[in-house]
Amino acid sequence: MRAFQSLMLVVMAGLSLVACSQGGIGGAVTDEEMSLGNKDAKVTVIEYASVSCSHCARFNAEVFPAFKAKYVDTGQVKYVFREFLTPPEQLAAAGFLTARCAGKDKYFSVLDGIFRSQQEIFTTGDMRTP
């Protein structure tokens, strides 16, 4: 079952890649958005995610590192992260504000930390958890 779930996450990422490479979804990307990779890449992948979504946290931990290494770090893909609030919305908003306050250069590392601490945050109710 775990292999199937991981495969589904990869397929979903692949579908996003195809849709974005064809210019279909998400609207125009601006320089102000949180992004990684080659700004002149032929393919742009736009991810809508929430730091309070357990599925997004799983994608961040299990799929994104390999995707980033294979496509973003090699300059083939420009990756754009768009913030999406999911319940509990206060947690999602606080997480995104915290990441933005860290600055554009640390935004993704702060998001990663929040995603990785998500289960503990939900368990304790304390977002200050490391």
N, CA, C and O atoms as a printed pandas DataFrame, in Angstrom:
     atom_number atom_name residue_name chain_id  residue_number  x_coord  y_coord  z_coord
0              1         N          MET        A               1    0.826   -1.196    0.000
1              2        CA          MET        A               1    0.000    0.000    0.000
2              3         C          MET        A               1    0.866    1.254    0.000
3              4         O          MET        A               1    0.567    2.219   -0.704
4              5         N          ARG        A               2    1.942    1.241    0.791
5              6        CA          ARG        A               2    2.825    2.410    0.868
6              7         C          ARG        A               2    3.437    2.727   -0.493
7              8         O          ARG        A               2    3.542    3.893   -0.874
8              9         N          ALA        A               3    3.840    1.693   -1.224
9             10        CA          ALA        A               3    4.418    1.902   -2.555
10            11         C          ALA        A               3    3.378    2.527   -3.482
11            12         O          ALA        A               3    3.703    3.408   -4.278
12            13         N          PHE        A               4    2.129    2.074   -3.382
13            14        CA          PHE        A               4    1.068    2.628   -4.206
14            15         C          PHE        A               4    0.838    4.104   -3.886
15            16         O          PHE        A               4    0.682    4.920   -4.794
16            17         N          GLN        A               5    0.817    4.449   -2.592
17            18        CA          GLN        A               5    0.613    5.837   -2.195
18            19         C          GLN        A               5    1.752    6.717   -2.687
19            20         O          GLN        A               5    1.519    7.832   -3.152
20            21         N          SER        A               6    2.975    6.226   -2.588
21            22        CA          SER        A               6    4.122    7.000   -3.070
22            23         C          SER        A               6    4.040    7.175   -4.576
23            24         O          SER        A               6    4.346    8.245   -5.101
24            25         N          LEU        A               7    3.624    6.114   -5.273
25            26        CA          LEU        A               7    3.470    6.197   -6.717
26            27         C          LEU        A               7    2.421    7.236   -7.081
27            28         O          LEU        A               7    2.608    7.996   -8.031
28            29         N          MET        A               8    1.323    7.280   -6.341
29            30        CA          MET        A               8    0.278    8.265   -6.621
30            31         C          MET        A               8    0.795    9.685   -6.435
31            32         O          MET        A               8    0.446   10.571   -7.215
32            33         N          LEU        A               9    1.619    9.918   -5.420
33            34        CA          LEU        A               9    2.193   11.244   -5.226
34            35         C          LEU        A               9    3.093   11.622   -6.391
35            36         O          LEU        A               9    3.085   12.771   -6.834
36            37         N          VAL        A              10    3.876   10.659   -6.896
37            38        CA          VAL        A              10    4.747   10.921   -8.034
38            39         C          VAL        A              10    3.913   11.199   -9.273
39            40         O          VAL        A              10    4.238   12.101  -10.045
40            41         N          VAL        A              11    2.847   10.442   -9.476
41            42        CA          VAL        A              11    1.969   10.666  -10.621
42            43         C          VAL        A              11    1.333   12.043  -10.548
43            44         O          VAL        A              11    1.247   12.740  -11.558
44            45         N          MET        A              12    0.883   12.445   -9.352
45            46        CA          MET        A              12    0.291   13.775   -9.193
46            47         C          MET        A              12    1.312   14.848   -9.520
47            48         O          MET        A              12    0.980   15.833  -10.179
48            49         N          ALA        A              13    2.545   14.677   -9.073
49            50        CA          ALA        A              13    3.594   15.649   -9.388
50            51         C          ALA        A              13    3.841   15.676  -10.887
51            52         O          ALA        A              13    4.035   16.743  -11.469
52            53         N          GLY        A              14    3.833   14.498  -11.516
53            54        CA          GLY        A              14    4.026   14.428  -12.960
54            55         C          GLY        A              14    2.923   15.123  -13.721
55            56         O          GLY        A              14    3.190   15.800  -14.714
56            57         N          LEU        A              15    1.683   14.971  -13.275
57            58        CA          LEU        A              15    0.573   15.645  -13.924
58            59         C          LEU        A              15    0.696   17.153  -13.783
59            60         O          LEU        A              15    0.387   17.893  -14.717
60            61         N          SER        A              16    1.144   17.614  -12.622
61            62        CA          SER        A              16    1.362   19.046  -12.423
62            63         C          SER        A              16    2.436   19.543  -13.376
63            64         O          SER        A              16    2.309   20.618  -13.962
64            65         N          LEU        A              17    3.483   18.763  -13.526
65            66        CA          LEU        A              17    4.580   19.124  -14.413
66            67         C          LEU        A              17    4.090   19.279  -15.836
67            68         O          LEU        A              17    4.426   20.257  -16.503
68            69         N          VAL        A              18    3.294   18.322  -16.316
69            70        CA          VAL        A              18    2.775   18.383  -17.677
70            71         C          VAL        A              18    1.849   19.574  -17.847
71            72         O          VAL        A              18    1.962   20.312  -18.826
72            73         N          ALA        A              19    0.934   19.769  -16.905
73            74        CA          ALA        A              19   -0.013   20.872  -17.015
74            75         C          ALA        A              19    0.701   22.204  -17.046
75            76         O          ALA        A              19    0.350   23.079  -17.839
76            77         N          CYS        A              20    1.692   22.371  -16.199
77            78        CA          CYS        A              20    2.389   23.645  -16.135
78            79         C          CYS        A              20    3.278   23.854  -17.354
79            80         O          CYS        A              20    3.428   24.985  -17.818
80            81         N          SER        A              21    3.867   22.791  -17.876
81            82        CA          SER        A              21    4.743   22.959  -19.027
82            83         C          SER        A              21    3.958   23.387  -20.255
83            84         O          SER        A              21    4.518   23.945  -21.199
84            85         N          GLN        A              22    2.657   23.123  -20.237
85            86        CA          GLN        A              22    1.820   23.520  -21.351
86            87         C          GLN        A              22    1.162   24.869  -21.102
87            88         O          GLN        A              22    0.278   25.280  -21.853
88            89         N          GLY        A              23    1.588   25.554  -20.057
89            90        CA          GLY        A              23    1.117   26.904  -19.783
90            91         C          GLY        A              23   -0.317   26.981  -19.311
91            92         O          GLY        A              23   -0.945   28.033  -19.434
92            93         N          GLY        A              24   -0.856   25.894  -18.774
93            94        CA          GLY        A              24   -2.269   25.824  -18.504
94            95         C          GLY        A              24   -2.760   26.448  -17.227
95            96         O          GLY        A              24   -3.758   27.166  -17.273
96            97         N          ILE        A              25   -2.133   26.230  -16.086
97            98        CA          ILE        A              25   -2.778   26.605  -14.837
98            99         C          ILE        A              25   -1.962   27.611  -14.042
99           100         O          ILE        A              25   -0.756   27.753  -14.243
100          101         N          GLY        A              26   -2.631   28.300  -13.147
101          102        CA          GLY        A              26   -1.946   29.075  -12.145
102          103         C          GLY        A              26   -1.747   30.552  -12.413
103          104         O          GLY        A              26   -1.441   31.292  -11.479
104          105         N          GLY        A              27   -1.902   31.007  -13.613
105          106        CA          GLY        A              27   -1.681   32.406  -13.892
106          107         C          GLY        A              27   -0.208   32.732  -14.039
107          108         O          GLY        A              27    0.653   31.875  -13.840
108          109         N          ALA        A              28    0.070   33.959  -14.383
109          110        CA          ALA        A              28    1.446   34.393  -14.627
110          111         C          ALA        A              28    2.278   34.343  -13.349
111          112         O          ALA        A              28    1.801   34.691  -12.269
112          113         N          VAL        A              29    3.511   33.910  -13.488
113          114        CA          VAL        A              29    4.444   33.848  -12.366
114          115         C          VAL        A              29    5.198   35.169  -12.311
115          116         O          VAL        A              29    5.680   35.663  -13.331
116          117         N          THR        A              30    5.296   35.736  -11.111
117          118        CA          THR        A              30    6.007   36.997  -10.944
118          119         C          THR        A              30    7.305   36.775  -10.178
119          120         O          THR        A              30    7.489   35.731   -9.552
120          121         N          ASP        A              31    8.195   37.742  -10.225
121          122        CA          ASP        A              31    9.465   37.656   -9.512
122          123         C          ASP        A              31    9.283   37.712   -7.997
123          124         O          ASP        A              31   10.178   37.306   -7.256
124          125         N          GLU        A              32    8.151   38.202   -7.530
125          126        CA          GLU        A              32    7.899   38.311   -6.093
126          127         C          GLU        A              32    7.510   36.980   -5.467
127          128         O          GLU        A              32    7.533   36.845   -4.244
128          129         N          GLU        A              33    7.154   35.997   -6.284
129          130        CA          GLU        A              33    6.703   34.711   -5.747
130          131         C          GLU        A              33    7.874   33.918   -5.189
131          132         O          GLU        A              33    9.029   34.125   -5.560
132          133         N          MET        A              34    7.538   33.006   -4.288
133          134        CA          MET        A              34    8.548   32.124   -3.710
134          135         C          MET        A              34    8.837   31.026   -4.720
135          136         O          MET        A              34    7.957   30.242   -5.074
136          137         N          SER        A              35   10.081   30.981   -5.177
137          138        CA          SER        A              35   10.418   30.030   -6.227
138          139         C          SER        A              35   11.846   29.527   -6.064
139          140         O          SER        A              35   12.669   30.115   -5.362
140          141         N          LEU        A              36   12.102   28.421   -6.740
141          142        CA          LEU        A              36   13.428   27.814   -6.774
142          143         C          LEU        A              36   13.743   27.456   -8.219
143          144         O          LEU        A              36   12.837   27.230   -9.021
144          145         N          GLY        A              37   15.011   27.406   -8.542
145          146        CA          GLY        A              37   15.415   26.920   -9.854
146          147         C          GLY        A              37   15.726   28.019  -10.850
147          148         O          GLY        A              37   15.774   29.206  -10.525
148          149         N          ASN        A              38   15.933   27.576  -12.062
149          150        CA          ASN        A              38   16.312   28.430  -13.174
150          151         C          ASN        A              38   15.134   29.293  -13.610
151          152         O          ASN        A              38   14.113   28.768  -14.055
152          153         N          LYS        A              39   15.265   30.604  -13.487
153          154        CA          LYS        A              39   14.159   31.491  -13.850
154          155         C          LYS        A              39   13.828   31.425  -15.333
155          156         O          LYS        A              39   12.735   31.815  -15.742
156          157         N          ASP        A              40   14.768   30.932  -16.147
157          158        CA          ASP        A              40   14.549   30.824  -17.588
158          159         C          ASP        A              40   14.251   29.396  -18.041
159          160         O          ASP        A              40   14.300   29.107  -19.236
160          161         N          ALA        A              41   13.946   28.508  -17.107
161          162        CA          ALA        A              41   13.649   27.114  -17.463
162          163         C          ALA        A              41   12.433   27.062  -18.385
163          164         O          ALA        A              41   11.536   27.901  -18.295
164          165         N          LYS        A              42   12.416   26.074  -19.266
165          166        CA          LYS        A              42   11.303   25.921  -20.204
166          167         C          LYS        A              42   10.040   25.434  -19.514
167          168         O          LYS        A              42    8.937   25.615  -20.030
168          169         N          VAL        A              43   10.198   24.812  -18.339
169          170        CA          VAL        A              43    9.063   24.270  -17.603
170          171         C          VAL        A              43    8.968   24.962  -16.252
171          172         O          VAL        A              43    9.962   25.105  -15.541
172          173         N          THR        A              44    7.760   25.388  -15.908
173          174        CA          THR        A              44    7.489   25.943  -14.586
174          175         C          THR        A              44    6.440   25.072  -13.917
175          176         O          THR        A              44    5.376   24.815  -14.479
176          177         N          VAL        A              45    6.752   24.623  -12.715
177          178        CA          VAL        A              45    5.798   23.844  -11.930
178          179         C          VAL        A              45    5.318   24.724  -10.789
179          180         O          VAL        A              45    6.116   25.261  -10.021
180          181         N          ILE        A              46    4.012   24.861  -10.691
181          182        CA          ILE        A              46    3.410   25.656   -9.620
182          183         C          ILE        A              46    2.719   24.689   -8.662
183          184         O          ILE        A              46    1.835   23.928   -9.055
184          185         N          GLU        A              47    3.134   24.734   -7.409
185          186        CA          GLU        A              47    2.509   23.890   -6.393
186          187         C          GLU        A              47    1.684   24.766   -5.467
187          188         O          GLU        A              47    2.178   25.764   -4.942
188          189         N          TYR        A              48    0.432   24.394   -5.269
189          190        CA          TYR        A              48   -0.417   25.014   -4.265
190          191         C          TYR        A              48   -0.412   24.071   -3.076
191          192         O          TYR        A              48   -0.829   22.920   -3.202
192          193         N          ALA        A              49    0.051   24.533   -1.927
193          194        CA          ALA        A              49    0.157   23.661   -0.764
194          195         C          ALA        A              49   -0.061   24.454    0.516
195          196         O          ALA        A              49   -0.011   25.684    0.538
196          197         N          SER        A              50   -0.303   23.697    1.580
197          198        CA          SER        A              50   -0.535   24.296    2.884
198          199         C          SER        A              50    0.319   23.603    3.926
199          200         O          SER        A              50    0.453   22.379    3.913
200          201         N          VAL        A              51    0.898   24.382    4.830
201          202        CA          VAL        A              51    1.706   23.802    5.898
202          203         C          VAL        A              51    0.842   23.082    6.937
203          204         O          VAL        A              51    1.368   22.379    7.799
204          205         N          SER        A              52   -0.476   23.254    6.858
205          206        CA          SER        A              52   -1.354   22.544    7.784
206          207         C          SER        A              52   -2.011   21.326    7.124
207          208         O          SER        A              52   -2.929   20.738    7.696
208          209         N          CYS        A              53   -1.562   20.952    5.955
209          210        CA          CYS        A              53   -2.110   19.800    5.233
210          211         C          CYS        A              53   -1.168   18.599    5.382
211          212         O          CYS        A              53    0.003   18.672    5.010
212          213         N          SER        A              54   -1.684   17.506    5.922
213          214        CA          SER        A              54   -0.841   16.328    6.131
214          215         C          SER        A              54   -0.376   15.719    4.811
215          216         O          SER        A              54    0.713   15.149    4.754
216          217         N          HIS        A              55   -1.166   15.825    3.762
217          218        CA          HIS        A              55   -0.770   15.299    2.452
218          219         C          HIS        A              55    0.375   16.129    1.869
219          220         O          HIS        A              55    1.299   15.583    1.266
220          221         N          CYS        A              56    0.311   17.436    2.051
221          222        CA          CYS        A              56    1.383   18.315    1.587
222          223         C          CYS        A              56    2.675   18.028    2.349
223          224         O          CYS        A              56    3.757   18.031    1.761
224          225         N          ALA        A              57    2.567   17.783    3.638
225          226        CA          ALA        A              57    3.745   17.465    4.448
226          227         C          ALA        A              57    4.371   16.159    3.977
227          228         O          ALA        A              57    5.594   16.031    3.916
228          229         N          ARG        A              58    3.535   15.207    3.648
229          230        CA          ARG        A              58    4.057   13.926    3.152
230          231         C          ARG        A              58    4.738   14.112    1.800
231          232         O          ARG        A              58    5.813   13.558    1.569
232          233         N          PHE        A              59    4.132   14.876    0.917
233          234        CA          PHE        A              59    4.749   15.165   -0.376
234          235         C          PHE        A              59    6.102   15.841   -0.157
235          236         O          PHE        A              59    7.085   15.503   -0.816
236          237         N          ASN        A              60    6.144   16.797    0.773
237          238        CA          ASN        A              60    7.384   17.512    1.078
238          239         C          ASN        A              60    8.482   16.556    1.538
239          240         O          ASN        A              60    9.645   16.723    1.170
240          241         N          ALA        A              61    8.125   15.573    2.328
241          242        CA          ALA        A              61    9.112   14.642    2.886
242          243         C          ALA        A              61    9.487   13.515    1.935
243          244         O          ALA        A              61   10.650   13.116    1.877
244          245         N          GLU        A              62    8.516   12.998    1.190
245          246        CA          GLU        A              62    8.750   11.777    0.430
246          247         C          GLU        A              62    8.986   11.971   -1.066
247          248         O          GLU        A              62    9.653   11.143   -1.687
248          249         N          VAL        A              63    8.464   13.031   -1.656
249          250        CA          VAL        A              63    8.548   13.198   -3.104
250          251         C          VAL        A              63    9.386   14.413   -3.501
251          252         O          VAL        A              63   10.220   14.326   -4.402
252          253         N          PHE        A              64    9.165   15.532   -2.835
253          254        CA          PHE        A              64    9.807   16.773   -3.255
254          255         C          PHE        A              64   11.338   16.714   -3.296
255          256         O          PHE        A              64   11.920   17.245   -4.241
256          257         N          PRO        A              65   12.018   16.100   -2.325
257          258        CA          PRO        A              65   13.486   16.091   -2.404
258          259         C          PRO        A              65   14.020   15.467   -3.699
259          260         O          PRO        A              65   14.958   15.998   -4.294
260          261         N          ALA        A              66   13.443   14.360   -4.137
261          262        CA          ALA        A              66   13.894   13.718   -5.381
262          263         C          ALA        A              66   13.514   14.557   -6.594
263          264         O          ALA        A              66   14.304   14.699   -7.528
264          265         N          PHE        A              67   12.302   15.115   -6.582
265          266        CA          PHE        A              67   11.862   15.992   -7.672
266          267         C          PHE        A              67   12.792   17.193   -7.794
267          268         O          PHE        A              67   13.223   17.549   -8.891
268          269         N          LYS        A              68   13.095   17.811   -6.659
269          270        CA          LYS        A              68   13.977   18.981   -6.643
270          271         C          LYS        A              68   15.361   18.625   -7.174
271          272         O          LYS        A              68   15.918   19.347   -8.000
272          273         N          ALA        A              69   15.913   17.518   -6.701
273          274        CA          ALA        A              69   17.258   17.111   -7.136
274          275         C          ALA        A              69   17.301   16.826   -8.637
275          276         O          ALA        A              69   18.257   17.196   -9.318
276          277         N          LYS        A              70   16.266   16.169   -9.144
277          278        CA          LYS        A              70   16.279   15.744  -10.542
278          279         C          LYS        A              70   15.938   16.871  -11.516
279          280         O          LYS        A              70   16.511   16.941  -12.603
280          281         N          TYR        A              71   15.020   17.745  -11.141
281          282        CA          TYR        A              71   14.539   18.745  -12.089
282          283         C          TYR        A              71   14.901   20.192  -11.742
283          284         O          TYR        A              71   15.336   20.947  -12.611
284          285         N          VAL        A              72   14.723   20.577  -10.486
285          286        CA          VAL        A              72   14.942   21.968  -10.095
286          287         C          VAL        A              72   16.434   22.268  -10.001
287          288         O          VAL        A              72   16.913   23.246  -10.575
288          289         N          ASP        A              73   17.167   21.423   -9.276
289          290        CA          ASP        A              73   18.601   21.664   -9.080
290          291         C          ASP        A              73   19.411   21.546  -10.368
291          292         O          ASP        A              73   20.517   22.080  -10.453
292          293         N          THR        A              74   18.872   20.854  -11.366
293          294        CA          THR        A              74   19.572   20.710  -12.647
294          295         C          THR        A              74   19.199   21.812  -13.634
295          296         O          THR        A              74   19.717   21.848  -14.750
296          297         N          GLY        A              75   18.307   22.708  -13.228
297          298        CA          GLY        A              75   17.948   23.842  -14.079
298          299         C          GLY        A              75   16.869   23.549  -15.101
299          300         O          GLY        A              75   16.564   24.405  -15.931
300          301         N          GLN        A              76   16.281   22.362  -15.063
301          302        CA          GLN        A              76   15.254   22.013  -16.043
302          303         C          GLN        A              76   13.895   22.612  -15.711
303          304         O          GLN        A              76   13.071   22.835  -16.598
304          305         N          VAL        A              77   13.664   22.876  -14.405
305          306        CA          VAL        A              77   12.352   23.324  -13.948
306          307         C          VAL        A              77   12.491   24.508  -13.012
307          308         O          VAL        A              77   13.369   24.544  -12.149
308          309         N          LYS        A              78   11.608   25.474  -13.201
309          310        CA          LYS        A              78   11.434   26.537  -12.211
310          311         C          LYS        A              78   10.245   26.104  -11.360
311          312         O          LYS        A              78    9.161   25.837  -11.878
312          313         N          TYR        A              79   10.463   26.038  -10.057
313          314        CA          TYR        A              79    9.437   25.592   -9.122
314          315         C          TYR        A              79    8.894   26.809   -8.376
315          316         O          TYR        A              79    9.657   27.584   -7.800
316          317         N          VAL        A              80    7.577   26.968   -8.392
317          318        CA          VAL        A              80    6.915   28.077   -7.715
318          319         C          VAL        A              80    5.980   27.503   -6.657
319          320         O          VAL        A              80    5.176   26.615   -6.938
320          321         N          PHE        A              81    6.098   28.022   -5.437
321          322        CA          PHE        A              81    5.248   27.583   -4.335
322          323         C          PHE        A              81    4.201   28.652   -4.076
323          324         O          PHE        A              81    4.532   29.813   -3.836
324          325         N          ARG        A              82    2.942   28.256   -4.126
325          326        CA          ARG        A              82    1.852   29.185   -3.805
326          327         C          ARG        A              82    1.141   28.696   -2.551
327          328         O          ARG        A              82    0.773   27.528   -2.434
328          329         N          GLU        A              83    0.963   29.611   -1.633
329          330        CA          GLU        A              83    0.393   29.304   -0.324
330          331         C          GLU        A              83   -1.117   29.130   -0.414
331          332         O          GLU        A              83   -1.820   29.915   -1.051
332          333         N          PHE        A              84   -1.586   28.092    0.236
333          334        CA          PHE        A              84   -3.002   27.743    0.230
334          335         C          PHE        A              84   -3.401   27.416    1.667
335          336         O          PHE        A              84   -2.808   26.534    2.288
336          337         N          LEU        A              85   -4.389   28.111    2.192
337          338        CA          LEU        A              85   -4.789   27.900    3.578
338          339         C          LEU        A              85   -5.775   26.741    3.690
339          340         O          LEU        A              85   -6.805   26.713    3.017
340          341         N          THR        A              86   -5.436   25.783    4.558
341          342        CA          THR        A              86   -6.335   24.677    4.880
342          343         C          THR        A              86   -6.479   24.625    6.397
343          344         O          THR        A              86   -5.628   25.145    7.117
344          345         N          PRO        A              87   -7.543   24.005    6.885
345          346        CA          PRO        A              87   -7.739   23.941    8.331
346          347         C          PRO        A              87   -6.603   23.211    9.048
347          348         O          PRO        A              87   -6.068   22.241    8.510
348          349         N          PRO        A              88   -6.238   23.639   10.204
349          350        CA          PRO        A              88   -6.640   24.893   10.846
350          351         C          PRO        A              88   -5.953   26.080   10.163
351          352         O          PRO        A              88   -4.726   26.171   10.124
352          353         N          GLU        A              89   -6.758   26.966    9.637
353          354        CA          GLU        A              89   -6.266   28.100    8.852
354          355         C          GLU        A              89   -5.294   28.980    9.623
355          356         O          GLU        A              89   -4.364   29.539    9.041
356          357         N          GLN        A              90   -5.506   29.107   10.945
357          358        CA          GLN        A              90   -4.618   29.942   11.754
358          359         C          GLN        A              90   -3.201   29.369   11.755
359          360         O          GLN        A              90   -2.225   30.118   11.701
360          361         N          LEU        A              91   -3.093   28.068   11.815
361          362        CA          LEU        A              91   -1.787   27.419   11.773
362          363         C          LEU        A              91   -1.133   27.627   10.414
363          364         O          LEU        A              91    0.052   27.951   10.335
364          365         N          ALA        A              92   -1.896   27.444    9.351
365          366        CA          ALA        A              92   -1.352   27.630    8.008
366          367         C          ALA        A              92   -0.868   29.074    7.818
367          368         O          ALA        A              92    0.237   29.304    7.326
368          369         N          ALA        A              93   -1.692   30.028    8.206
369          370        CA          ALA        A              93   -1.322   31.435    8.058
370          371         C          ALA        A              93   -0.079   31.770    8.884
371          372         O          ALA        A              93    0.825   32.451    8.401
372          373         N          ALA        A              94   -0.036   31.293   10.120
373          374        CA          ALA        A              94    1.124   31.554   10.978
374          375         C          ALA        A              94    2.387   30.926   10.390
375          376         O          ALA        A              94    3.459   31.529   10.428
376          377         N          GLY        A              95    2.259   29.725    9.852
377          378        CA          GLY        A              95    3.410   29.071    9.244
378          379         C          GLY        A              95    3.940   29.837    8.050
379          380         O          GLY        A              95    5.149   30.028    7.916
380          381         N          PHE        A              96    3.044   30.276    7.181
381          382        CA          PHE        A              96    3.473   31.034    6.000
382          383         C          PHE        A              96    4.067   32.384    6.391
383          384         O          PHE        A              96    5.065   32.814    5.813
384          385         N          LEU        A              97    3.459   33.049    7.366
385          386        CA          LEU        A              97    4.005   34.336    7.817
386          387         C          LEU        A              97    5.389   34.160    8.433
387          388         O          LEU        A              97    6.281   34.978    8.208
388          389         N          THR        A              98    5.564   33.103    9.203
389          390        CA          THR        A              98    6.874   32.812    9.795
390          391         C          THR        A              98    7.919   32.593    8.711
391          392         O          THR        A              98    9.024   33.131    8.787
392          393         N          ALA        A              99    7.569   31.802    7.703
393          394        CA          ALA        A              99    8.507   31.533    6.604
394          395         C          ALA        A              99    8.837   32.813    5.843
395          396         O          ALA        A              99    9.994   33.037    5.487
396          397         N          ARG        A             100    7.844   33.648    5.590
397          398        CA          ARG        A             100    8.095   34.903    4.865
398          399         C          ARG        A             100    8.958   35.858    5.683
399          400         O          ARG        A             100    9.792   36.575    5.129
400          401         N          CYS        A             101    8.760   35.869    6.997
401          402        CA          CYS        A             101    9.565   36.746    7.851
402          403         C          CYS        A             101   11.031   36.334    7.862
403          404         O          CYS        A             101   11.907   37.161    8.115
404          405         N          ALA        A             102   11.301   35.076    7.594
405          406        CA          ALA        A             102   12.685   34.593    7.555
406          407         C          ALA        A             102   13.422   35.121    6.322
407          408         O          ALA        A             102   14.652   35.103    6.275
408          409         N          GLY        A             103   12.677   35.584    5.339
409          410        CA          GLY        A             103   13.285   36.107    4.118
410          411         C          GLY        A             103   13.223   35.100    2.987
411          412         O          GLY        A             103   13.110   33.893    3.205
412          413         N          LYS        A             104   13.299   35.623    1.781
413          414        CA          LYS        A             104   13.161   34.784    0.589
414          415         C          LYS        A             104   14.244   33.700    0.522
415          416         O          LYS        A             104   13.994   32.599    0.032
416          417         N          ASP        A             105   15.439   34.014    1.015
417          418        CA          ASP        A             105   16.535   33.041    0.948
418          419         C          ASP        A             105   16.368   31.886    1.942
419          420         O          ASP        A             105   16.971   30.828    1.763
420          421         N          LYS        A             106   15.553   32.078    2.988
421          422        CA          LYS        A             106   15.349   31.019    3.988
422          423         C          LYS        A             106   13.924   30.476    3.983
423          424         O          LYS        A             106   13.598   29.587    4.769
424          425         N          TYR        A             107   13.093   30.992    3.123
425          426        CA          TYR        A             107   11.676   30.636    3.077
426          427         C          TYR        A             107   11.463   29.126    2.992
427          428         O          TYR        A             107   10.705   28.558    3.778
428          429         N          PHE        A             108   12.130   28.483    2.043
429          430        CA          PHE        A             108   11.895   27.048    1.838
430          431         C          PHE        A             108   12.449   26.189    2.967
431          432         O          PHE        A             108   11.876   25.145    3.279
432          433         N          SER        A             109   13.533   26.600    3.578
433          434        CA          SER        A             109   14.049   25.811    4.703
434          435         C          SER        A             109   13.123   25.938    5.909
435          436         O          SER        A             109   12.957   24.971    6.652
436          437         N          VAL        A             110   12.519   27.102    6.122
437          438        CA          VAL        A             110   11.557   27.269    7.215
438          439         C          VAL        A             110   10.299   26.446    6.931
439          440         O          VAL        A             110    9.789   25.769    7.823
440          441         N          LEU        A             111    9.796   26.500    5.690
441          442        CA          LEU        A             111    8.637   25.684    5.334
442          443         C          LEU        A             111    8.911   24.208    5.570
443          444         O          LEU        A             111    8.066   23.494    6.109
444          445         N          ASP        A             112   10.091   23.749    5.167
445          446        CA          ASP        A             112   10.462   22.355    5.354
446          447         C          ASP        A             112   10.431   21.994    6.840
447          448         O          ASP        A             112    9.931   20.934    7.216
448          449         N          GLY        A             113   10.963   22.871    7.673
449          450        CA          GLY        A             113   10.950   22.629    9.113
450          451         C          GLY        A             113    9.540   22.537    9.674
451          452         O          GLY        A             113    9.258   21.706   10.537
452          453         N          ILE        A             114    8.664   23.390    9.183
453          454        CA          ILE        A             114    7.272   23.359    9.649
454          455         C          ILE        A             114    6.592   22.070    9.182
455          456         O          ILE        A             114    5.912   21.403    9.961
456          457         N          PHE        A             115    6.780   21.727    7.907
457          458        CA          PHE        A             115    6.207   20.474    7.409
458          459         C          PHE        A             115    6.689   19.284    8.236
459          460         O          PHE        A             115    5.897   18.420    8.612
460          461         N          ARG        A             116    7.986   19.244    8.516
461          462        CA          ARG        A             116    8.561   18.109    9.257
462          463         C          ARG        A             116    8.114   18.090   10.720
463          464         O          ARG        A             116    8.115   17.035   11.354
464          465         N          SER        A             117    7.737   19.237   11.251
465          466        CA          SER        A             117    7.268   19.310   12.644
466          467         C          SER        A             117    5.756   19.246   12.750
467          468         O          SER        A             117    5.207   19.322   13.849
468          469         N          GLN        A             118    5.081   19.110   11.629
469          470        CA          GLN        A             118    3.626   19.208   11.603
470          471         C          GLN        A             118    2.936   18.254   12.575
471          472         O          GLN        A             118    2.043   18.672   13.312
472          473         N          GLN        A             119    3.327   16.997   12.590
473          474        CA          GLN        A             119    2.664   16.031   13.467
474          475         C          GLN        A             119    2.833   16.421   14.936
475          476         O          GLN        A             119    1.892   16.314   15.723
476          477         N          GLU        A             120    4.014   16.866   15.294
477          478        CA          GLU        A             120    4.249   17.304   16.673
478          479         C          GLU        A             120    3.438   18.556   16.998
479          480         O          GLU        A             120    2.913   18.693   18.103
480          481         N          ILE        A             121    3.339   19.454   16.044
481          482        CA          ILE        A             121    2.539   20.666   16.239
482          483         C          ILE        A             121    1.083   20.286   16.478
483          484         O          ILE        A             121    0.437   20.823   17.379
484          485         N          PHE        A             122    0.561   19.352   15.663
485          486        CA          PHE        A             122   -0.830   18.919   15.840
486          487         C          PHE        A             122   -1.031   18.217   17.181
487          488         O          PHE        A             122   -2.071   18.375   17.821
488          489         N          THR        A             123   -0.043   17.451   17.596
489          490        CA          THR        A             123   -0.144   16.693   18.847
490          491         C          THR        A             123   -0.093   17.604   20.062
491          492         O          THR        A             123   -0.892   17.457   20.987
492          493         N          THR        A             124    0.859   18.561   20.062
493          494        CA          THR        A             124    1.043   19.415   21.226
494          495         C          THR        A             124    0.238   20.703   21.163
495          496         O          THR        A             124   -0.042   21.313   22.196
496          497         N          GLY        A             125   -0.139   21.124   19.950
497          498        CA          GLY        A             125   -0.812   22.405   19.795
498          499         C          GLY        A             125    0.134   23.584   19.890
499          500         O          GLY        A             125   -0.305   24.732   19.949
500          501         N          ASP        A             126    1.425   23.311   19.905
501          502        CA          ASP        A             126    2.447   24.348   20.075
502          503         C          ASP        A             126    3.256   24.489   18.791
503          504         O          ASP        A             126    4.024   23.595   18.438
504          505         N          MET        A             127    3.086   25.606   18.095
505          506        CA          MET        A             127    3.813   25.817   16.852
506          507         C          MET        A             127    5.278   26.166   17.096
507          508         O          MET        A             127    6.076   26.175   16.160
508          509         N          ARG        A             128    5.627   26.444   18.313
509          510        CA          ARG        A             128    7.023   26.799   18.610
510          511         C          ARG        A             128    7.914   25.556   18.695
511          512         O          ARG        A             128    9.102   25.665   18.999
512          513         N          THR        A             129    7.355   24.396   18.432
513          514        CA          THR        A             129    8.112   23.155   18.469
514          515         C          THR        A             129    9.226   23.224   17.416
515          516         O          THR        A             129    8.994   23.700   16.305
516          517         N          PRO        A             130   10.421   22.757   17.754
517          518        CA          PRO        A             130   11.526   22.834   16.768
518          519         C          PRO        A             130   11.270   22.008   15.540
519          520         O          PRO        A             130   12.103   21.976   14.634
